[in-house]
Amino acid sequence: MEVEALPPMKRTSPGLTGIFWLFLLVSRGIWLFVCETLVSVKTY
């Protein structure tokens, strides 16, 4: 059963990796935005 379940997972892995990289880019952008806002608040 596990061997039969492997091919579908490999087929969907590219989409999952794409979503993972997209999530990484979005989270990185949010992190940079939060850091910039924190720095601007500290300078006040």
HELIX and SHEET records of a PDB file:
HELIX    1   1 GLU A    2  THR A   43  1                                  42    
END                                                                             
